[in-house]
Amino acid sequence: MKRQRLTREQSKDQTRQRLLDAAQAIFMKKGFVAASVEDIAGAAGYTRGAFYSNFRSKNELFLELLRRDHETMQAGLHAIFEDATSREEMEERVLRYYSNLHRENKCFLLWVEAKLLAVRDGRFRIRFNAFLHEKLEQLSAYIREFSTRVGTPLLLPAETLAMGLMGLCDGVQFFYTVDPQNVPSEMAETVLAGFFARVVFGRDA
C-alpha cells in the first residue's frame, strides 16, 4: 500500500509533537535547566533549526508541554460530567479520578520543575502564573458544577476548595513519588478520599 504523503501542516504538527515528546522525556530525566535545545532536537531526530522553526525558546516549549498535560487532565474531569448520572455515580467518578491521579500523572515532575523555574525566572513566572490562574478558574468551575448537579452546598467558596485541592494533590503526589515505601498508593488514596468525603461531598464520615 502506498504511504500517504503528509500535507505541510501535518508534517509541521508531527515535528512539533515529536519535539514535545522528546523534551518531556529529557526534562523528566535531566531536569529543565540541564536539558539543551540540542538535546531535545537530537532526541526527536531533528536539527537545532527545526526546533526554532517550531518554538521561540525552551521556555515556550515548556509552557506548551504544561498546557498539553493540563488539557489531558481537563478531559478527564470533563468526562465526569458527560452523562446525567446519580449523585452516587458522580461521586464515584470523582473519587476514581483523583484516587488514581498520583499514579497516572506522569508529568508531575514537569510541574515541580515549572514551579522552581517560576521562582527563579521573572519572565517565565508571569506566563506560568497566568496559566496557573486559568487552571484554578477551570477547577473552580468544575467544583461549582459538581455541587449543583449533586445538590450539595459547598462548605467553602469554590475558589478556596480549588486551591486546597491542587495543593493537596501536589503534596500527596510528592510524598508518593519520593517516599513510596512509607506513603504507599493505599495511603494516598485514603487521604484524597477523606478530603472529598468530608469537604467536597459533605459527609460526616
Sequence and secondary structure as in RCSB ss.txt:
>XXXX:A:sequence
MKRQRLTREQSKDQTRQRLLDAAQAIFMKKGFVAASVEDIAGAAGYTRGAFYSNFRSKNELFLELLRRDHETMQA
GLHAIFEDATSREEMEERVLRYYSNLHRENKCFLLWVEAKLLAVRDGRFRIRFNAFLHEKLEQLSAYIREFSTRV
GTPLLLPAETLAMGLMGLCDGVQFFYTVDPQNVPSEMAETVLAGFFARVVFGRDA
>XXXX:A:secstr
       HHHHHHHHHHHHHHHHHHHHHHH TTT  HHHHHHHHT  HHHHHHH S HHHHHHHHHHHHHHHHHH
HHHHHTSS   HHHHHHHHHHHHHHHHHH TTHHHHHHHHHHHHH HHHHHHHHHHHHHHHHHHHHHHHHHHHHH
T   SS HHHHHHHHHHHHHHHHHHHHH TTTS HHHHHHHHHHHIIIIIS    
